[in-house]
């Protein structure tokens, strides 16, 4: 019997990479904030909404991470049956936050100088909820990447918010309606 020829498997490194990615996603969603070093918390109640995924919190401009809400001046639906989904998205964000305290974990900064963050609301009874996740699950934002994908599917199936009819993806709408460059 001839000896076996050892061949390097290409599936093992792929499996290891998939497992590591899965563990990183689970850790990001499950581990408490204190176990994620180098992330700055931005607590505060001084809040001014800009649209469905950005606001100013205690003087810091925030853009919610991993979601893309319809733009403030965007309409959804078809001609004759269109509705101001951008304004409704901002109203939904206001309702989701309500009178809760908001704390954000800064992740990055975008090209407009806004802090990209994942934010949580904490009600007076101590109950907490993920603001971006709620925007996606209520159908006023699309998931960007995998973080909120589990929240998007039920919204699509139930035809909540923007999923109730045709709409232009927010990124496509922005490309067709470029915003003027802000003066510094």
N, C-alpha and C positions, 0 to 999 in steps of 0.2 A: 504494500500500500504506500502510495506516495505521500509525502508530507504536505500539509496544507500550506497554501500560500497566503500569507497575511496581507490583506488589502485594507487600506485605510477607508473606513466608512465615512460617507458624507452625511449620513443621517444623524449620527451622534452629535456633532457640533450644532446642527440645526435644532435638534431637540433641546439641547442645553440652552441655546439662545431663547427658544420659546418659553421654557420654564422660567428663566431669569426675567424675561419681559413680563410674564404673568405674575411672578412674585413682586416685581416692582409696581405693577398696577394695583395689586391687592394692598401692598404696603401704603401706597399713596392714598387709597380710599379708607383704609382701616386704622392705621396707626394714628395716635393722637398727635396734635401739632408739636408738642414738646419733643417728640422723637425725630422730628425733621429739622435738623440744625440748619442755620444759615437762612431761615425764612423769617421775615419780619412781619409781625402782627400789626394791623392797623385798626385798633378798636375805636369806636366812637359812635355817636348818635347824630352828629351834625351831617345831614345827608341832603344832597341836591341831585335829582335824577336828570340825566341828559337824554337817554333813550332807553331801550329795553335791555342793554347790556353794559351801560357805562353810567357812572355817577361820580360825584365829588363827595368824599367822606372825610370830614374833619380837615378840609383844605387839600386833600390828596385826590387827584383825578384817577379813578379806577376803571379798568376795563375787565369784565368778567372773563376768566380764562376758560377755554375749551367749549365756548358756545358762540354762536353768531345770531343775534336777534335781528329781526327785520328792522330796517332803518326808520327813524322817526317820521319821515315824509313819504314813506313807501305805502302803496296801496296793494291789496291782495284781491283775488277773485278775477272775474272777467268783466269786460266792458258792460255797463248797465247793472252789474251786481258786485261792483268793487266796494271795498270797505277800507278804512284807514288802519290797517294792521300795525303800522309803525307806532301810531299813537296808542293803540290798544296794547301793544307790547310794553310801552312805558307805563301805562295804567296797571298792567299785570304785575310789573316789577314793583310798583308802589304798593299794590295789594299784598304781594308776597312778603315784602319787608314790613308793611304795616307800621306799628309803633315799636317793633323789636329793636334791640341793640344789634349792631352789625360789626363783625370782626372779619378782617381779610388777611390772608396769607399771601404776601407778595411773591410772585414767581419770576417776573420779568418786567421789561419796559417796552412799550411799543414805539412805533416811529413818530407818534404824536406826543411822546413824553408821558403817556399815561402808565400807571402801574398796572400790570396784568396780574390779576389775583383770583384766588378762589375765596369766596366769601360765604360766611354763615350768618344767619340771623338767630338771635337768642331772645325768645319771648320772655315776658315778665314772670311766667310760670317756670322758667328754666328750660323749656322745650327748645331744641335746636333744629334747624333745617338748612340745607345747602341751597343757596339762592340760585346759582346757575342750574343745578339739577331741577329745581322747581320750574324755572323758566322753560326748560326743555320739556319736562313732563306735562306742563300745561299747554304746550304747543305754540309758544311765542318765540322760540329760538331753536336753531338746529344745532346738533352736537357737532363739534369739530374734533376729530380724533376719536379715540375710544373711551375717554373718561365718562361721558354722559350718554354713550350709545344705548345702554340698558334703559335709560329714561325716555329716549326718543321713540323707540319702537312702539310702546303702548300709545303714545300720543298720536303717531301716524295711524295706527289701527283704529283708534277711537275717533279719528278725524277732529282732534282738538285744535283750536287756534288756527294757525296758518295752514294746517293739514286738512282743514275743512274743504278746501278747494284749491284751484291753481294759485301759485305764487312764484315770484322770482326769488331765487336764492339771494340772500342778502349780499354776498360778495359780487354776484352778477349785477345786482341793482346798483351797488356802489360804483362798479366799473362803468356802467352806463350813465351815472349821474355823479361825476367827480366833484368832490368838495373843494372849495377854494383853499389855497394855501393860507394857513393862519400866520398873521404877522406876529413877530416876537417883540 
